[in-house]
């Protein structure tokens, strides 16, 4: 993500593909499970500016509007540390 943020074309293309792949997978999950919200956590959430736009574009292209528009996409606020926090609660 650091390389993409510095303008590296290859890194940007990788994150665009990540967003596209997530858009396909999330579209399928919306049809299958009908969730109200999908929350991104962990390390990937720190790169939200890099993958959310292509993710939303893919959802718009590949899915029916009604079920997808009902789902909120959210990035957890303390996402980078969520694994450590969860492990400490065990």
C-alpha atoms as an extended CHARMM CRD file, in Angstrom:
* protein
*
        90  EXT
         1         1  UNK       CA              0.0000000000        0.0000000000        0.0000000000  PROA      1               0.0000000000
         2         2  UNK       CA              2.9100000000        2.3440000000        0.6690000000  PROA      2               0.0000000000
         3         3  UNK       CA              4.1580000000        1.9480000000       -2.9040000000  PROA      3               0.0000000000
         4         4  UNK       CA              0.6830000000        2.6420000000       -4.3030000000  PROA      4               0.0000000000
         5         5  UNK       CA              0.3320000000        5.7200000000       -2.1340000000  PROA      5               0.0000000000
         6         6  UNK       CA              3.6460000000        6.9560000000       -3.5740000000  PROA      6               0.0000000000
         7         7  UNK       CA              2.2710000000        6.5180000000       -7.1160000000  PROA      7               0.0000000000
         8         8  UNK       CA              3.7980000000        3.1840000000       -8.1650000000  PROA      8               0.0000000000
         9         9  UNK       CA              1.7070000000        2.1100000000      -11.1720000000  PROA      9               0.0000000000
        10        10  UNK       CA              2.1000000000       -1.6220000000      -10.5830000000  PROA      10              0.0000000000
        11        11  UNK       CA              1.1250000000       -1.3540000000       -6.9120000000  PROA      11              0.0000000000
        12        12  UNK       CA             -1.9250000000        0.7280000000       -7.8580000000  PROA      12              0.0000000000
        13        13  UNK       CA             -2.9680000000       -1.9010000000      -10.4080000000  PROA      13              0.0000000000
        14        14  UNK       CA             -2.6340000000       -4.6150000000       -7.7550000000  PROA      14              0.0000000000
        15        15  UNK       CA             -4.9090000000       -2.7010000000       -5.3630000000  PROA      15              0.0000000000
        16        16  UNK       CA             -7.4040000000       -2.0750000000       -8.1670000000  PROA      16              0.0000000000
        17        17  UNK       CA             -7.5060000000       -5.8230000000       -8.7450000000  PROA      17              0.0000000000
        18        18  UNK       CA             -7.9470000000       -6.4260000000       -5.0090000000  PROA      18              0.0000000000
        19        19  UNK       CA            -10.9210000000       -4.0610000000       -5.0430000000  PROA      19              0.0000000000
        20        20  UNK       CA            -12.3780000000       -5.7550000000       -8.1180000000  PROA      20              0.0000000000
        21        21  UNK       CA            -12.0020000000       -9.2340000000       -6.6240000000  PROA      21              0.0000000000
        22        22  UNK       CA            -13.5410000000       -8.1010000000       -3.3410000000  PROA      22              0.0000000000
        23        23  UNK       CA            -16.4130000000       -6.5260000000       -5.2700000000  PROA      23              0.0000000000
        24        24  UNK       CA            -17.1490000000       -9.8250000000       -6.9950000000  PROA      24              0.0000000000
        25        25  UNK       CA            -16.9530000000      -11.7910000000       -3.7380000000  PROA      25              0.0000000000
        26        26  UNK       CA            -19.0160000000       -9.2960000000       -1.7620000000  PROA      26              0.0000000000
        27        27  UNK       CA            -21.6500000000       -9.1770000000       -4.4860000000  PROA      27              0.0000000000
        28        28  UNK       CA            -21.9940000000      -12.9420000000       -4.2140000000  PROA      28              0.0000000000
        29        29  UNK       CA            -22.1880000000      -12.7410000000       -0.4210000000  PROA      29              0.0000000000
        30        30  UNK       CA            -24.9130000000      -10.1070000000       -0.6190000000  PROA      30              0.0000000000
        31        31  UNK       CA            -27.0220000000      -12.4090000000       -2.7910000000  PROA      31              0.0000000000
        32        32  UNK       CA            -26.3290000000      -15.4220000000       -0.6170000000  PROA      32              0.0000000000
        33        33  UNK       CA            -26.5210000000      -14.0020000000        2.9280000000  PROA      33              0.0000000000
        34        34  UNK       CA            -28.3060000000      -10.6370000000        2.5660000000  PROA      34              0.0000000000
        35        35  UNK       CA            -26.1900000000       -8.8520000000        5.2230000000  PROA      35              0.0000000000
        36        36  UNK       CA            -26.9790000000       -5.3760000000        6.5290000000  PROA      36              0.0000000000
        37        37  UNK       CA            -23.3170000000       -4.4150000000        6.8360000000  PROA      37              0.0000000000
        38        38  UNK       CA            -19.8930000000       -5.6160000000        5.7310000000  PROA      38              0.0000000000
        39        39  UNK       CA            -17.0280000000       -4.4040000000        7.9080000000  PROA      39              0.0000000000
        40        40  UNK       CA            -13.3770000000       -4.4530000000        6.8630000000  PROA      40              0.0000000000
        41        41  UNK       CA            -10.8210000000       -4.9260000000        9.6230000000  PROA      41              0.0000000000
        42        42  UNK       CA             -7.1770000000       -5.8040000000        9.9900000000  PROA      42              0.0000000000
        43        43  UNK       CA             -4.3120000000       -4.7410000000        7.7870000000  PROA      43              0.0000000000
        44        44  UNK       CA             -6.2950000000       -4.3640000000        4.5670000000  PROA      44              0.0000000000
        45        45  UNK       CA             -8.4920000000       -1.7200000000        6.1330000000  PROA      45              0.0000000000
        46        46  UNK       CA             -5.5220000000        0.6520000000        6.2950000000  PROA      46              0.0000000000
        47        47  UNK       CA             -5.5350000000        0.7470000000        2.4750000000  PROA      47              0.0000000000
        48        48  UNK       CA             -9.2110000000        1.6330000000        2.1490000000  PROA      48              0.0000000000
        49        49  UNK       CA             -8.5230000000        4.5380000000       -0.2300000000  PROA      49              0.0000000000
        50        50  UNK       CA             -6.8490000000        2.0820000000       -2.5860000000  PROA      50              0.0000000000
        51        51  UNK       CA             -9.5040000000       -0.6500000000       -2.8060000000  PROA      51              0.0000000000
        52        52  UNK       CA            -12.9140000000        0.8340000000       -1.8920000000  PROA      52              0.0000000000
        53        53  UNK       CA            -13.4310000000        2.7280000000       -5.1700000000  PROA      53              0.0000000000
        54        54  UNK       CA            -12.8120000000       -0.2730000000       -7.4700000000  PROA      54              0.0000000000
        55        55  UNK       CA            -14.8280000000       -2.4410000000       -5.0600000000  PROA      55              0.0000000000
        56        56  UNK       CA            -17.8400000000       -0.1170000000       -5.2880000000  PROA      56              0.0000000000
        57        57  UNK       CA            -17.4700000000        0.1790000000       -9.0720000000  PROA      57              0.0000000000
        58        58  UNK       CA            -17.4770000000       -3.6100000000       -9.4190000000  PROA      58              0.0000000000
        59        59  UNK       CA            -20.5420000000       -3.9150000000       -7.1990000000  PROA      59              0.0000000000
        60        60  UNK       CA            -22.3180000000       -1.3020000000       -9.3290000000  PROA      60              0.0000000000
        61        61  UNK       CA            -21.4300000000       -3.1320000000      -12.5580000000  PROA      61              0.0000000000
        62        62  UNK       CA            -22.1520000000       -6.7120000000      -11.4960000000  PROA      62              0.0000000000
        63        63  UNK       CA            -25.0740000000       -6.6430000000       -9.0590000000  PROA      63              0.0000000000
        64        64  UNK       CA            -28.7110000000       -5.6880000000       -8.8150000000  PROA      64              0.0000000000
        65        65  UNK       CA            -29.0380000000       -2.2580000000       -7.2240000000  PROA      65              0.0000000000
        66        66  UNK       CA            -31.6480000000       -3.0110000000       -4.5690000000  PROA      66              0.0000000000
        67        67  UNK       CA            -29.8310000000       -5.6520000000       -2.4900000000  PROA      67              0.0000000000
        68        68  UNK       CA            -26.4150000000       -4.0070000000       -2.8200000000  PROA      68              0.0000000000
        69        69  UNK       CA            -27.6610000000       -0.5130000000       -1.9700000000  PROA      69              0.0000000000
        70        70  UNK       CA            -29.1050000000       -1.9010000000        1.2670000000  PROA      70              0.0000000000
        71        71  UNK       CA            -25.6610000000       -3.0540000000        2.4740000000  PROA      71              0.0000000000
        72        72  UNK       CA            -23.3870000000       -0.6610000000        4.3270000000  PROA      72              0.0000000000
        73        73  UNK       CA            -19.6540000000       -1.0110000000        3.7130000000  PROA      73              0.0000000000
        74        74  UNK       CA            -17.6880000000        0.0660000000        6.7770000000  PROA      74              0.0000000000
        75        75  UNK       CA            -14.0370000000        0.1520000000        7.7650000000  PROA      75              0.0000000000
        76        76  UNK       CA            -13.3930000000       -0.3920000000       11.4690000000  PROA      76              0.0000000000
        77        77  UNK       CA            -11.8380000000        2.5750000000       13.2470000000  PROA      77              0.0000000000
        78        78  UNK       CA             -9.1730000000        0.6240000000       15.1590000000  PROA      78              0.0000000000
        79        79  UNK       CA             -8.8090000000       -1.8640000000       12.3440000000  PROA      79              0.0000000000
        80        80  UNK       CA             -5.0320000000       -2.1830000000       12.3300000000  PROA      80              0.0000000000
        81        81  UNK       CA             -4.9850000000       -3.4820000000       15.8970000000  PROA      81              0.0000000000
        82        82  UNK       CA             -8.1470000000       -5.5690000000       15.8420000000  PROA      82              0.0000000000
        83        83  UNK       CA             -6.2990000000       -8.9130000000       15.7590000000  PROA      83              0.0000000000
        84        84  UNK       CA             -4.1840000000       -7.9810000000       18.7630000000  PROA      84              0.0000000000
        85        85  UNK       CA             -7.2310000000       -6.7200000000       20.6550000000  PROA      85              0.0000000000
        86        86  UNK       CA             -9.1670000000       -9.9000000000       19.8760000000  PROA      86              0.0000000000
        87        87  UNK       CA             -6.2700000000      -12.1250000000       20.9100000000  PROA      87              0.0000000000
        88        88  UNK       CA             -5.8730000000      -10.2520000000       24.1910000000  PROA      88              0.0000000000
        89        89  UNK       CA             -9.5360000000      -10.8330000000       25.0130000000  PROA      89              0.0000000000
        90        90  UNK       CA             -9.0360000000      -14.6050000000       24.8100000000  PROA      90              0.0000000000
